Amino acid sequence: MPVDNASFLTYLFVAMLLASVAVKTTLMQRQIRHVAARREKVPDAFAGAISLHAHQRAADYTRARMRLAIVATVVGALLALALTLGGGLQALHSAWSRWLDAGGLAHGVALLATLSVIGWVVDLPAVLYRTFVIEKRFGFNRMTPGLFAADALKEAALGVVIGLPLIALVLWLMQAMGELWWLWVWAFWLTFNVLVMLIWPTFIAPLFNKFTPLADQALKTRVEALLARCGFKSKGLFVMDGSRRSAHGNAYFTGFGAAKRIVFFDTLLDKLSPEEVEAVLAHELGHFRHRHILKRMALLAPTTLALLALLGWLMQQPWFFAGLGASATDTATALALFFVVLPAFTFMLSPIASHWSRVHEYEADAYAAQQTRAADLVAALVKLYRDNASTLTPDPLYSRFFDSHPPAALRVARLQALA
């Protein structure tokens, strides 16, 4: 008996979803076993810098996070099935149709906003457990329930003020611009991304964290000398109160064009020497020098265009909706279905993305070794691995799929060779 297009899509989606879940959970279980098997001995390359206790803490932290990630993966897959073949999305469509015109702009915004809320609610138990159980158990969490609730309210407010108008505009473009709507949505997406990079540092990020100018004059002088050598101009050096929420440390630059800012977590400055802070910043500047952000945008832009064009074609195929459990064929339903099922079809590309990211990290490390002492970056990385409880012994196959940064041993060995 021949299989029609709708049935074929149903079978294909289920197969791809189950395959992605199977691969993810298998890799996570490999990671758990691999790290546990090496828990009792610090790798030779780190034996003089990281204690056995710190190494075991990192192993236990990694395993705890992996177990939670396995549960979250299964829950996410069940949600995708419930929304599609389980009829959840169609039920939401019918429910909103009682109050709003089905297929209209308001109906579409309500449908997509509801899906966003459902996703947040489903993810909430895992977020709470990770924050208030795992992070607390290993001494990282400094988030209070009150601060967590305040952050959630701010995120909800941003969703209402920014998210809802964006959804409305995208749906309007999809409905008003004819068969080539996807070109207009793509152009809007590019414009919006640039706008976010401009306004995020000064208008959005300060809603969640306090940013103060770097007060350490000796460190400021050192950093400004580094910036001059690297030809990097910024709007200032800032310290972020990351310690309000977590003991993890980091540094980054944000913004675009003249709006670029350099930001240090206060926890990072507390842990590293001035030379090590300079080396970490030199690594971040390496990403700037090699134009990694622009390269990623250059890849993401045509990829997004292709996906939107694909959605434009699928929206015209009745079997696309029927094969994913929906009888409604409006633009909002198509958009929701597409992005619910897309991860199942793109997961197998993860190793490519991870590899490219690791290549960028190696390039940034090499640049840092040219601008500062490689030994200082090694010392900084070792402290960050230790203080952030990052495993020194990841499973190689897991790492190829999921890790955006090279494994600690390989990264340190390459820097030592550069030194």
C-alpha positions as CSV (number, residue, x, y, z in Angstrom):
1,M,0.0,0.0,0.0
2,P,1.6,3.3,-1.0
3,V,2.3,5.9,1.7
4,D,1.1,9.4,1.1
5,N,3.2,12.5,1.7
6,A,1.4,13.3,5.1
7,S,2.0,9.8,6.4
8,F,5.6,9.8,5.2
9,L,6.3,13.1,7.0
10,T,4.7,11.6,10.2
11,Y,7.0,8.6,10.1
12,L,10.0,10.6,9.2
13,F,9.5,13.1,12.0
14,V,9.0,10.3,14.6
15,A,12.0,8.5,13.3
16,M,14.2,11.6,13.4
17,L,12.9,12.7,16.8
18,L,13.6,9.2,18.3
19,A,17.0,9.1,16.7
20,S,18.0,12.5,18.0
21,V,16.8,11.5,21.5
22,A,18.6,8.2,21.3
23,V,21.9,9.8,20.2
24,K,21.7,12.6,22.7
25,T,21.0,10.3,25.7
26,T,23.6,7.7,24.6
27,L,26.2,10.4,24.4
28,M,25.3,11.8,27.8
29,Q,25.4,8.4,29.3
30,R,28.9,7.9,27.7
31,Q,29.9,11.2,29.3
32,I,28.7,10.1,32.7
33,R,30.6,6.7,32.5
34,H,33.7,8.2,31.0
35,V,34.0,10.9,33.6
36,A,33.2,8.5,36.5
37,A,35.9,6.0,35.3
38,R,38.5,8.8,35.5
39,R,37.3,10.4,38.8
40,E,40.0,9.0,41.0
41,K,43.1,10.4,39.2
42,V,43.9,13.9,38.1
43,P,45.3,13.9,34.5
44,D,49.0,14.2,34.5
45,A,49.0,17.6,32.7
46,F,47.0,19.1,35.6
47,A,48.4,17.1,38.5
48,G,50.4,20.0,39.9
49,A,47.6,22.6,39.7
50,I,44.4,20.9,40.5
51,S,43.8,18.8,43.6
52,L,42.1,15.4,43.6
53,H,39.3,16.9,45.5
54,A,38.7,19.6,42.9
55,H,38.9,17.0,40.1
56,Q,36.4,14.7,41.8
57,R,34.1,17.7,42.5
58,A,34.2,18.5,38.7
59,A,33.4,14.9,37.9
60,D,30.4,14.8,40.2
61,Y,29.2,18.2,39.0
62,T,29.4,17.0,35.3
63,R,27.5,13.8,36.1
64,A,24.8,15.7,37.9
65,R,24.3,18.1,35.0
66,M,24.3,15.2,32.5
67,R,21.6,13.3,34.4
68,L,19.4,16.4,34.4
69,A,20.1,17.0,30.7
70,I,18.9,13.5,29.9
71,V,15.6,14.1,31.7
72,A,15.2,17.5,29.9
73,T,15.9,15.9,26.5
74,V,13.2,13.3,27.0
75,V,10.7,15.9,28.3
76,G,11.5,18.1,25.3
77,A,10.8,15.3,22.9
78,L,7.5,14.4,24.6
79,L,6.5,18.0,24.4
80,A,7.2,18.1,20.7
81,L,5.1,15.0,20.2
82,A,2.3,16.4,22.3
83,L,2.2,19.6,20.3
84,T,2.3,18.0,16.9
85,L,1.0,14.4,16.6
86,G,-0.7,14.6,20.0
87,G,-2.9,17.5,18.7
88,G,-1.7,20.1,21.3
89,L,-1.1,22.8,18.8
90,Q,-4.4,22.2,17.0
91,A,-6.2,22.3,20.4
92,L,-4.6,25.6,21.2
93,H,-5.6,26.9,17.8
94,S,-9.2,25.9,18.3
95,A,-9.2,27.3,21.9
96,W,-8.1,30.8,20.7
97,S,-10.6,30.6,17.8
98,R,-13.4,30.9,20.3
99,W,-12.4,34.5,21.1
100,L,-10.3,35.6,18.1
101,D,-10.7,35.3,14.3
102,A,-8.9,32.1,13.3
103,G,-5.9,32.9,11.1
104,G,-6.0,36.5,12.0
105,L,-3.1,38.5,13.3
106,A,-4.3,38.6,16.9
107,H,-5.1,34.9,16.8
108,G,-1.6,34.1,15.5
109,V,0.2,36.3,18.1
110,A,-1.9,34.7,20.9
111,L,-1.1,31.2,19.6
112,L,2.7,31.7,19.4
113,A,2.8,33.6,22.7
114,T,0.9,30.7,24.4
115,L,3.4,28.2,23.0
116,S,6.3,30.3,24.4
117,V,4.6,30.3,27.8
118,I,4.1,26.5,27.6
119,G,7.7,25.9,26.7
120,W,8.8,28.1,29.7
121,V,6.5,26.3,32.1
122,V,7.8,22.9,30.9
123,D,11.4,23.9,31.2
124,L,10.9,25.6,34.6
125,P,11.3,22.4,36.9
126,A,14.7,21.7,35.2
127,V,15.8,25.3,35.6
128,L,14.8,25.4,39.2
129,Y,16.4,22.1,40.0
130,R,19.7,23.1,38.2
131,T,19.8,26.4,40.0
132,F,18.6,25.6,43.5
133,V,19.8,22.0,43.8
134,I,22.7,21.2,41.5
135,E,24.3,24.7,41.5
136,K,23.7,25.1,45.3
137,R,25.1,21.6,46.1
138,F,28.4,22.5,44.3
139,G,28.7,25.9,45.8
140,F,27.9,28.0,42.7
141,N,24.4,29.3,43.2
142,R,23.9,32.7,44.8
143,M,20.5,33.3,43.3
144,T,17.7,33.8,45.8
145,P,14.1,32.8,45.0
146,G,13.2,36.5,45.1
147,L,15.9,37.4,42.5
148,F,14.8,34.5,40.4
149,A,11.2,35.7,40.4
150,A,12.3,39.2,39.6
151,D,14.4,38.0,36.6
152,A,11.4,36.0,35.4
153,L,9.1,39.0,35.7
154,K,11.6,41.2,33.8
155,E,11.9,38.6,31.0
156,A,8.1,38.4,30.8
157,A,7.9,42.2,30.5
158,L,10.5,42.2,27.7
159,G,8.5,39.4,26.0
160,V,5.4,41.6,26.1
161,V,7.1,44.9,25.1
162,I,9.5,43.5,22.5
163,G,8.4,39.9,21.7
164,L,4.8,40.4,21.0
165,P,5.3,43.2,18.5
166,L,8.0,41.2,16.8
167,I,5.7,38.2,16.4
168,A,3.0,40.5,15.1
169,L,5.3,42.1,12.6
170,V,6.6,38.7,11.3
171,L,3.1,37.3,10.9
172,W,2.0,40.5,9.1
173,L,4.9,40.2,6.7
174,M,4.1,36.5,6.1
175,Q,0.5,37.4,5.3
176,A,0.9,40.6,3.4
177,M,4.0,40.1,1.2
178,G,2.9,37.4,-1.0
179,E,4.8,34.2,-1.9
180,L,8.2,36.0,-1.4
181,W,7.3,36.9,2.2
182,W,10.4,34.9,3.4
183,L,12.7,37.5,1.8
184,W,11.0,40.3,3.8
185,V,11.1,38.3,7.0
186,W,14.8,37.5,6.4
187,A,15.7,41.2,5.8
188,F,13.8,42.1,9.0
189,W,15.6,39.3,10.9
190,L,19.0,40.7,9.8
191,T,18.1,44.2,10.8
192,F,16.7,43.2,14.1
193,N,19.9,41.2,15.0
194,V,22.1,44.2,14.3
195,L,19.7,46.4,16.3
196,V,19.9,44.0,19.3
197,M,23.7,44.2,19.3
198,L,23.5,47.9,19.4
199,I,20.9,48.3,22.2
200,W,21.7,45.2,24.3
201,P,24.7,46.6,26.2
202,T,23.1,49.9,27.3
203,F,19.4,49.2,27.5
204,I,18.7,45.5,28.1
205,A,21.6,44.0,30.0
206,P,21.5,46.7,32.8
207,L,18.0,45.5,33.6
208,F,19.4,42.3,35.0
209,N,22.9,43.3,36.2
210,K,24.8,46.3,37.5
211,F,27.7,47.5,35.3
212,T,30.3,49.7,36.9
213,P,33.5,51.2,35.3
214,L,36.6,49.2,36.0
215,A,38.1,50.9,39.1
216,D,41.4,49.0,39.3
217,Q,43.7,51.6,37.7
218,A,46.7,49.3,37.3
219,L,44.5,46.7,35.6
220,K,42.8,49.4,33.5
221,T,46.2,50.6,32.3
222,R,47.3,47.1,31.4
223,V,44.0,46.4,29.5
224,E,44.1,49.7,27.7
225,A,47.6,49.0,26.5
226,L,46.5,45.6,25.2
227,L,43.5,47.2,23.4
228,A,45.9,49.7,21.8
229,R,48.2,46.9,20.6
230,C,45.2,45.0,19.2
231,G,43.6,48.0,17.6
232,F,40.4,47.5,19.5
233,K,38.2,50.5,20.4
234,S,35.5,50.2,22.9
235,K,33.0,52.4,24.8
236,G,34.5,51.4,28.1
237,L,35.7,48.7,30.5
238,F,33.0,47.5,32.9
239,V,32.7,45.1,35.8
240,M,29.4,43.1,36.1
241,D,28.0,41.9,39.4
242,G,27.8,38.3,38.3
243,S,28.4,37.2,41.9
244,R,24.7,38.2,42.7
245,R,23.6,35.0,40.8
246,S,26.6,32.7,40.5
247,A,30.1,32.0,41.5
248,H,31.1,31.2,37.9
249,G,33.4,33.7,36.2
250,N,33.8,35.0,32.7
251,A,34.8,38.0,30.5
252,Y,33.3,39.1,27.2
253,F,32.8,41.9,24.8
254,T,29.4,42.9,23.7
255,G,27.8,45.3,21.3
256,F,28.5,46.3,17.7
257,G,30.5,49.0,16.0
258,A,30.9,52.0,18.3
259,A,28.8,50.4,21.0
260,K,31.3,47.7,21.8
261,R,31.9,47.2,25.6
262,I,34.3,45.0,27.4
263,V,32.8,43.3,30.5
264,F,34.5,41.4,33.3
265,F,32.5,39.3,35.8
266,D,33.5,40.5,39.3
267,T,34.0,36.8,40.2
268,L,36.7,36.6,37.4
269,L,38.6,39.6,38.8
270,D,38.6,38.0,42.2
271,K,40.2,34.8,41.0
272,L,42.8,35.8,38.4
273,S,45.9,37.9,38.6
274,P,46.2,41.0,36.3
275,E,48.4,39.1,33.9
276,E,45.8,36.3,33.7
277,V,42.9,38.7,33.2
278,E,44.9,40.3,30.3
279,A,45.4,36.9,28.7
280,V,41.7,36.0,29.0
281,L,40.8,39.3,27.4
282,A,43.4,38.8,24.7
283,H,41.6,35.5,23.9
284,E,38.3,37.4,23.6
285,L,39.9,40.0,21.4
286,G,41.2,37.1,19.2
287,H,37.6,36.4,18.3
288,F,37.3,40.0,17.3
289,R,40.5,40.0,15.3
290,H,39.6,36.9,13.4
291,R,36.1,38.3,12.8
292,H,34.5,35.1,14.2
293,I,31.2,36.8,14.9
294,L,30.9,38.2,11.4
295,K,31.9,34.8,10.0
296,R,29.1,33.1,12.0
297,M,26.6,35.7,10.9
298,A,27.8,35.2,7.3
299,L,27.0,31.5,7.6
300,L,23.8,32.0,9.7
301,A,22.3,34.5,7.3
302,P,22.1,32.3,4.2
303,T,21.1,29.3,6.4
304,T,18.2,31.3,7.8
305,L,17.2,32.4,4.4
306,A,17.2,28.8,3.1
307,L,15.1,27.7,6.1
308,L,12.6,30.5,5.6
309,A,12.3,29.7,1.9
310,L,11.7,26.1,2.9
311,L,9.0,27.1,5.2
312,G,7.5,29.3,2.5
313,W,7.2,26.1,0.3
314,L,6.0,23.9,3.0
315,M,3.2,26.3,3.9
316,Q,1.7,25.6,0.5
317,Q,1.7,21.8,1.0
318,P,-1.4,20.5,2.8
319,W,0.5,17.3,3.8
320,F,2.9,19.4,5.9
321,F,0.1,20.3,8.3
322,A,-1.7,17.0,8.1
323,G,1.5,15.0,8.7
324,L,2.3,16.9,11.8
325,G,-1.2,16.6,13.4
326,A,-2.7,20.0,12.5
327,S,-5.9,20.6,10.5
328,A,-5.4,24.4,10.6
329,T,-3.3,25.8,7.7
330,D,-2.7,29.4,8.7
331,T,0.7,31.1,8.9
332,A,1.1,31.0,12.7
333,T,0.4,27.3,12.8
334,A,3.0,26.7,10.0
335,L,5.5,28.8,11.8
336,A,4.9,26.9,15.1
337,L,5.1,23.5,13.5
338,F,8.2,24.3,11.6
339,F,10.2,25.4,14.6
340,V,8.9,22.6,16.9
341,V,10.1,19.9,14.5
342,L,13.2,21.6,13.2
343,P,15.6,20.5,16.0
344,A,14.9,16.8,15.3
345,F,16.1,17.3,11.7
346,T,19.1,19.5,12.4
347,F,20.6,17.8,15.5
348,M,22.9,15.6,13.4
349,L,24.7,18.7,12.2
350,S,25.8,19.5,15.8
351,P,29.3,18.0,15.3
352,I,29.9,20.4,12.4
353,A,28.9,23.4,14.4
354,S,30.9,22.3,17.4
355,H,34.0,21.6,15.3
356,W,33.8,25.1,13.7
357,S,33.5,26.7,17.2
358,R,36.5,24.8,18.5
359,V,38.6,25.9,15.5
360,H,37.7,29.5,16.4
361,E,38.7,28.9,20.1
362,Y,42.1,27.6,19.0
363,E,42.5,30.6,16.7
364,A,41.6,33.0,19.6
365,D,44.1,31.2,21.9
366,A,46.9,31.5,19.3
367,Y,46.1,35.2,19.0
368,A,46.2,35.6,22.8
369,A,49.6,33.8,22.9
370,Q,50.9,36.4,20.4
371,Q,49.7,39.4,22.4
372,T,50.3,38.1,25.9
373,R,52.2,35.2,27.5
374,A,50.7,31.8,26.6
375,A,51.7,30.7,30.1
376,D,49.4,33.3,31.6
377,L,46.4,32.1,29.6
378,V,47.2,28.5,30.6
379,A,47.3,29.6,34.3
380,A,44.0,31.4,33.8
381,L,42.3,28.5,32.1
382,V,43.5,26.0,34.8
383,K,42.0,28.3,37.5
384,L,38.7,28.6,35.6
385,Y,38.5,24.9,35.0
386,R,39.1,24.3,38.7
387,D,36.8,27.0,40.0
388,N,34.0,26.4,37.5
389,A,34.2,22.6,38.1
390,S,34.8,21.9,34.4
391,T,35.7,18.3,33.8
392,L,39.2,17.6,32.6
393,T,38.3,14.2,31.1
394,P,35.3,14.6,28.8
395,D,34.2,11.6,26.6
396,P,35.7,12.3,23.1
397,L,32.6,11.5,21.2
398,Y,30.3,13.5,23.5
399,S,32.7,16.4,23.2
400,R,32.6,16.3,19.4
401,F,28.9,16.7,19.5
402,F,28.3,19.1,22.3
403,D,31.4,21.0,23.3
404,S,31.9,24.4,21.7
405,H,35.4,24.6,23.4
406,P,38.3,22.1,23.0
407,P,38.8,19.6,25.8
408,A,41.0,21.1,28.5
409,A,44.0,18.8,28.0
410,L,44.1,19.5,24.2
411,R,43.7,23.2,24.6
412,V,46.4,23.5,27.3
413,A,48.8,21.3,25.3
414,R,48.4,23.5,22.2
415,L,49.0,26.6,24.2
416,Q,52.1,25.1,25.9
417,A,53.4,24.3,22.4
418,L,52.9,27.9,21.4
419,A,54.7,29.1,24.5
